């Protein structure tokens, strides 16, 4: 911390807690409390039970969790591949070309995700690319939505790379492909893992575009949460939401371990 005064440090921590707890911690704690309740008519929940988690980890909810994990992993890998390739390619372009790629990849983020879902639905509802009604259209929509974050993360890391390593390898006769695979990509590995984690987390929580596209046999967990709360099962929906948060956090912790190890390379 840049503040050296003890009183100033305490003031900053107090301000942080004052802002953090109401805005971030309280809503999450409310969801966790509701997941263990059977009734909430007063200031605090009542009727503690763990039965909601039995429903949240079996049957349709478990299938929805598997669907969300499969969709998020597939979309993250595709987004990381496309976004990283475009970011590395953009680094060698002139200023105008790089601006064009930046605008192209940021366009899905600049519009509401429901618009992206509608665009994907219209584009892939007729031959020769008929994906409507399949799981692939959901994975494709998630890929379109999260690729921008992979592109921006890797692009920012590419700008910060020291060209000395690549120049030294080229002066020793290394081919461009060798420089890419053995020097540039290993140096970008921390940014690649961070981008993969961000893409995964965003895909796990995506709802708007998914609602327009998902087929009956491919229902992600956010849709399951929406359906549960829409029919009045608020406490069961809260338990499913906690399962979603916990699963996402576990995967992100695993990705952070990979990123930490890559940082020491």
RAVEN-V969858 format. One record per run of one state. SS is the DSSP state (helix for helix, strand for strand, loop for the rest). FROM is the first residue (numbers start at 1). TO is the last residue. Records with the same first field share a line. If there is no record, write none. Layout:
# RAVEN-V969858
SS: FROM-TO ; FROM-TO
This chain:
# RAVEN-V969858
loop: 1-5 ; 36-38 ; 40-45 ; 47-50 ; 57-58 ; 91-94 ; 111-112 ; 124-134 ; 161-163 ; 172-175 ; 205-207 ; 214-220 ; 231-233 ; 264-265
helix: 6-35 ; 51-56 ; 59-90 ; 95-110 ; 113-123 ; 135-160 ; 164-171 ; 176-204 ; 208-213 ; 221-230 ; 234-263
strand: 39-39 ; 46-46
